[in-house]
Amino acid sequence: MSKIVALDIGEVRTGIAESDAMQMMAFPLLTVYTSELLGYLNSRNLEEPLEIVVVGAPTRWDGSPSKVAAFIDELCSKISRTFPRVQLVRVDERFTSSLASHAVIRGGMNKSKRSEKGAIDKVAAALILENYLAQR
């Protein structure tokens, strides 16, 4: 089995997480600028072919699309066109950023580390991936 990659896409940054080879656990990996995401995925695909990419689908608490939904939909279309053999899966990402913030605080990350841009994004991507793995 190959690892599953998950993305918490934002207009500026994208958090990236990956599963273990058995596709049972999720691990925060890194954060990249969203403008560089396709380049990162291409490099990653050359190293280890992508099979499944899980993308957080941003919704409001009432289930309606958030303000960045159209931006993410367009980026997902680009990913699908660039990697036609990759299965792109959308997963509800409601509350993952706030849960990620609470998780890093409980995990002992100090305030200066938490304020680094992207520290929360990769943890949010791992939570998105955990949700996907639990639903399978």
Secondary structure per residue as TSV (DSSP state, phi and psi in degrees):
chain	resnum	aa	ss	phi	psi
A	1	M	-	360.0	148.4
A	2	S	-	-99.5	164.1
A	3	K	-	-72.1	150.2
A	4	I	-	-98.9	137.4
A	5	V	E	-106.7	137.9
A	6	A	E	-122.6	146.7
A	7	L	E	-126.4	132.0
A	8	D	E	-108.3	91.8
A	9	I	E	-83.3	130.6
A	10	G	-	-124.1	169.0
A	11	E	S	-66.6	-28.2
A	12	V	S	-105.7	-48.6
A	13	R	E	-125.0	154.7
A	14	T	E	-128.2	124.2
A	15	G	E	-83.2	140.7
A	16	I	E	-125.8	135.8
A	17	A	E	-132.6	163.1
A	18	E	E	-142.3	157.3
A	19	S	E	-88.3	171.3
A	20	D	-	-77.6	173.3
A	21	A	T	-64.0	-26.3
A	22	M	T	-84.7	-2.4
A	23	Q	S	58.3	44.0
A	24	M	-	-114.6	-27.5
A	25	M	-	-128.7	154.2
A	26	A	E	-114.2	140.4
A	27	F	E	-132.3	130.1
A	28	P	E	-62.0	139.9
A	29	L	E	-114.7	-66.6
A	30	L	E	-163.2	176.4
A	31	T	E	-125.9	135.7
A	32	V	E	-126.2	159.5
A	33	Y	E	-67.7	137.0
A	34	T	G	-58.5	-32.9
A	35	S	G	-63.7	-19.7
A	36	E	G	-104.8	5.6
A	37	L	H	-62.7	-46.9
A	38	L	H	-61.7	-38.3
A	39	G	H	-63.1	-42.8
A	40	Y	H	-62.3	-47.5
A	41	L	H	-61.9	-36.9
A	42	N	H	-64.2	-46.5
A	43	S	H	-60.8	-44.0
A	44	R	H	-62.3	-41.6
A	45	N	H	-64.6	-33.5
A	46	L	H	-69.6	-37.5
A	47	E	H	-71.2	-49.2
A	48	E	S	-145.4	110.3
A	49	P	-	-53.5	134.4
A	50	L	-	-79.4	136.5
A	51	E	-	-114.3	-44.3
A	52	I	E	-131.0	129.8
A	53	V	E	-121.9	123.0
A	54	V	E	-101.2	129.1
A	55	V	E	-121.2	131.7
A	56	G	E	-66.9	130.1
A	57	A	E	-97.6	109.5
A	58	P	-	-74.9	122.8
A	59	T	B	-133.7	155.9
A	60	R	-	-80.3	171.3
A	61	W	T	-58.9	-26.8
A	62	D	T	-88.2	1.6
A	63	G	S	94.3	-6.3
A	64	S	-	-78.5	155.6
A	65	P	B	-64.5	144.0
A	66	S	-	-79.8	176.0
A	67	K	T	-68.8	-20.9
A	68	V	T	-95.3	3.0
A	69	A	H	-58.7	-43.2
A	70	A	H	-64.7	-40.3
A	71	F	H	-60.5	-45.2
A	72	I	H	-68.8	-38.4
A	73	D	H	-59.0	-43.9
A	74	E	H	-64.2	-42.5
A	75	L	H	-66.0	-37.9
A	76	C	H	-62.7	-37.9
A	77	S	H	-63.1	-41.1
A	78	K	H	-64.4	-41.5
A	79	I	H	-62.0	-44.9
A	80	S	H	-63.0	-39.5
A	81	R	H	-70.4	-37.6
A	82	T	H	-73.2	-35.0
A	83	F	-	-125.6	73.0
A	84	P	T	-63.8	-21.6
A	85	R	T	-88.3	-6.5
A	86	V	S	-86.7	131.7
A	87	Q	E	-79.9	118.6
A	88	L	E	-99.7	121.6
A	89	V	E	-118.1	130.9
A	90	R	E	-99.3	134.6
A	91	V	E	-130.2	136.6
A	92	D	E	-56.0	126.3
A	93	E	-	-111.4	17.6
A	94	R	T	-52.9	131.4
A	95	F	T	70.7	3.8
A	96	T	H	-66.4	-36.2
A	97	S	H	-65.7	-41.9
A	98	S	H	-70.7	-37.6
A	99	L	H	-64.3	-38.7
A	100	A	H	-64.4	-41.4
A	101	S	H	-61.0	-45.4
A	102	H	H	-64.5	-37.5
A	103	A	H	-65.5	-41.6
A	104	V	H	-72.4	-30.1
A	105	I	H	-67.4	-48.8
A	106	R	H	-63.1	-30.0
A	107	G	T	-77.4	-4.9
A	108	G	T	94.7	7.7
A	109	M	-	-66.8	128.0
A	110	N	-	-72.6	166.0
A	111	K	H	-61.6	-38.2
A	112	S	H	-66.9	-36.9
A	113	K	H	-68.2	-40.5
A	114	R	H	-64.1	-31.5
A	115	S	T	-79.7	-10.9
A	116	E	S	-62.1	133.0
A	117	K	T	-61.2	128.4
A	118	G	T	95.7	-10.4
A	119	A	H	-61.3	-39.2
A	120	I	H	-79.6	-32.3
A	121	D	H	-60.0	-43.4
A	122	K	H	-72.0	-29.8
A	123	V	H	-70.7	-39.3
A	124	A	H	-61.8	-38.9
A	125	A	H	-62.9	-38.8
A	126	A	H	-65.5	-37.0
A	127	L	H	-67.3	-38.4
A	128	I	H	-61.0	-44.6
A	129	L	H	-66.0	-40.3
A	130	E	H	-58.7	-43.2
A	131	N	H	-60.7	-44.0
A	132	Y	H	-62.8	-46.7
A	133	L	H	-62.4	-36.9
A	134	A	H	-69.5	-30.8
A	135	Q	H	-78.8	-19.8
A	136	R	-	-69.5	360.0
